[in-house]
Amino acid sequence: MHIAIAGNIGSGKTTLTDLLAKNFGWTPHFEDVDTNPYLASFYEDMKRWSFNLQIYFLNSRFRQVVDIRNSGQTVIQDRTIYEDAFIFAPNLHEMNLMSKRDFENYQSLFELMSSFIQPPDLLIYLKASVPTLVRQIQKRGRDYEASIRLDYLKSLSDRYDSWIDTYKIGKLLVVNVDNINFTESAEDLGSIIERVNAELNGLF
């Protein structure tokens, strides 16, 4: 089975992936932030590196989904291939940070790749306001994230909400993280675990 966690930068995806994997005994697949050769360059010069970064993510996540489906295990994935295609790449194009030519090339490649994969059995979306995202980004203190623009985060959040509103390809669980702290509160984490259990019990 394939469970995936979606959400904007700083919404808590990696932390919740780790916590749910430990609770349920699932295999976690994390976003390769630390080994990504383009990420730091992208935040320094978005226009120059946007296409390279998105192609890297597309390739990485396509390989992840193939590995997940072939593993025979229950896997929880930190971020999905759909977020790259429906949120990050079109957002960069709209902000004139990715050319029309590169964006169309990217879209064509995604359409081909997506025809070979299945969506997650359950998608967990971490919904967060921009102030919450900023607070959590500052808290983790990654140097290359210090220059993230507020308008960039806001634009991503708007696209996430639009995508989730039309998400019909699988089961969906929305968790609003503005008023909970699943990292430090066992009660808050427990409530999420209960909701995940309820969704998964309907899958069998």
CORQUIQUI-V69847 format. One record per pair of residues at least 6 apart in sequence whose C-alpha atoms are under 8 Angstrom apart, sorted by sequence separation. I is the first residue (numbers start at 1). J is the second residue. If there is no record, write none. Layout:
# CORQUIQUI-V69847
{{I	J} {I	J}}
This chain:
# CORQUIQUI-V69847
{{7	13} {20	26} {21	27} {33	39} {42	48} {92	98} {93	99} {182	188} {183	189} {6	13} {21	28} {42	49} {68	75} {93	100} {181	188} {182	189} {5	13} {41	49} {42	50} {137	145} {138	146} {180	188} {181	189} {89	98} {18	28} {93	103} {17	28} {38	49} {42	53} {5	17} {17	30} {90	103} {38	52} {39	53} {89	103} {38	53} {14	30} {14	31} {89	106} {175	192} {61	80} {62	81} {61	81} {130	150} {85	107} {173	195} {58	81} {130	153} {173	196} {57	81} {130	154} {85	110} {58	84} {173	199} {57	84} {130	157} {129	157} {171	199} {128	157} {54	84} {54	88} {29	64} {54	89} {125	164} {50	92} {27	73} {29	75} {31	77} {132	178} {26	73} {27	74} {28	75} {29	76} {30	77} {31	78} {50	97} {51	98} {123	170} {125	172} {127	174} {26	74} {27	75} {28	76} {29	77} {30	78} {31	79} {50	98} {122	170} {123	171} {124	172} {125	173} {126	174} {127	175} {128	176} {26	75} {27	76} {28	77} {29	78} {30	79} {47	96} {48	97} {121	170} {122	171} {123	172} {124	173} {125	174} {126	175} {127	176} {128	177} {129	178} {26	76} {28	78} {47	97} {119	169} {120	170} {121	171} {122	172} {123	173} {124	174} {125	175} {126	176} {127	177} {128	178} {46	97} {47	98} {51	102} {55	106} {62	113} {66	117} {119	170} {122	173} {124	175} {126	177} {127	178} {51	103} {54	106} {58	110} {65	117} {21	76} {51	106} {20	76} {17	76} {17	77} {17	78} {14	78} {91	155} {13	78} {91	156} {2	68} {13	79} {2	69} {1	69} {88	156} {91	159} {87	156} {1	72} {3	74} {5	76} {1	73} {2	74} {3	75} {4	76} {5	77} {6	78} {7	79} {87	159} {1	74} {2	75} {3	76} {4	77} {5	78} {6	79} {86	159} {87	160} {1	75} {2	76} {3	77} {4	78} {5	79} {6	80} {2	77} {4	79} {5	80} {4	80} {87	163} {6	83} {83	160} {86	163} {122	199} {122	200} {121	203} {44	144} {43	144} {43	145} {44	147} {40	144} {43	147} {39	144} {43	148} {13	126} {12	126} {11	126} {4	120} {11	127} {3	120} {6	123} {11	128} {2	120} {3	121} {4	122} {5	123} {6	124} {7	125} {8	126} {1	120} {2	121} {3	122} {4	123} {5	124} {6	125} {7	126} {8	127} {1	121} {2	122} {3	123} {4	124} {5	125} {6	126} {7	127} {8	128} {3	124} {5	126} {7	128} {11	132} {10	132} {11	133} {10	133} {9	133} {10	134} {12	136} {8	133} {11	136} {10	136} {10	137} {9	137} {9	153} {8	153} {8	156} {8	157} {8	160} {7	160} {11	177} {16	182} {16	183} {15	183} {20	193}}
